[in-house]
């Protein structure tokens, strides 16, 4: 199973970006999918998660600005980021709980995509 993230880049403060992450491989079912981020010198932190049923959860720092969504048919999760701030600058990682059969599930991570917000 692989997670392939895309969509990062350089944007001015107040701008928008949309991240995508697709899971591929021998997939039986995809459970919770999410986005985390890690800024230089800081620990990786939760940004947002979404269940297969569409229940969303957000970090306080991004509530009202970021929206997580998913396409279950494509095993893809998205993160729409609006009103970006300099403090949103980080490497963004996607994460998914993937079952490869009825009995086994594992946590998988994407490779990370850089988001840089300039003033």
N, C-alpha and C positions, 0 to 999 in steps of 0.2 A: 504494500500500500504506500502510495506517495501523495503528499500534499504539495501542490504547486501554487505559490502565491504570486500575484502580480498587481500592478497599479500604483506602486509607490512613486515618489518623485519629489521635486522641489516646487514649493508653492508659497505664495506670499501670505502673510497673516491676513485672516479674513476669508481666504479662499477655500476651495473644496477639492477633495480627492475621493476616488472610490477604489477600494481594494477588492480583489477577488481571490478566492482560493478554491481550487478544485481537487477533490480526492479521486484517486484512480487506483486501479489494481484489483485484487481479488476481494471484492467487497460484498458482504452479505447484507449489512445494515449500517447506517451511519447514525449515531446518537447525537449527543450534544456537540455543537461546533462553536468555535469561538475565536476571538482575537486577543492577543496579549501584546505588550510592547515593552521594550527595554531601552531606556535612555542611557547615554554614556555615564558610567560610574554609579548606576542605579540597578536595583533588582528588577527582574521581569515582573510586570504587573498585569492584572486582568483589565481588559478594556470592555469587552462585551461577550456574552454567550447567547446561544439560541438553541432551544431543544428542537427535536424533529417535529414536534407539534406546533412550533412557532413561538414558544414562550421566551421572551427576551429578558436579559439582565445586563445592567450597565454599571460601570464604575461612576462614582459621583462626579468625577472630573470631566466626564464626557456626556453626561445626561443632557438631553435637549439639543445636542450638537451632532452626535453620531447616531447612525441607525444601522443595526445589523439585520440582515435578512438572509434567506437561503432558498435554493432551488433543490428540492429533494430529488427530483428526477435526474438532475445533473450532478448531484453530490457536491454542490458548490455553495460556499458561504461568501457573503459580501459585507463590506463595511463602508457605508457612505459617511464621509466626514465633512461637516460643514463648519463655517466660522472657525477655521483652524487658528491655533495660537502657537507661539514659539515653543511653549512647553509641551506641545504635542509631538515635537521632534523626537524620533526614536526609530528603532528597527521594530517593525510590526511582524508578529508571528501568528500564523493561523494554527489552530489546534482542532483535532477531531477525535472523538471516541468511535472507533471503527470495529465492527464485528466482522470477522472473516468467515465465520460459520455460526451455527446456533449456540455454540458453547464458549467461544473465545472472542474477547474484545480487548483492544489495546488503545492506548493513547498515542496519537501520532502528531508530529509537528512539521510545519512547512519550513522552508529555508530562510524565511525572513525577507522583508522588503523595507527599504529605507524610506522614511518620510521625513522631509526636512522643511520646516516652516521658517521663512525669513521675515524679518520685520520691514 
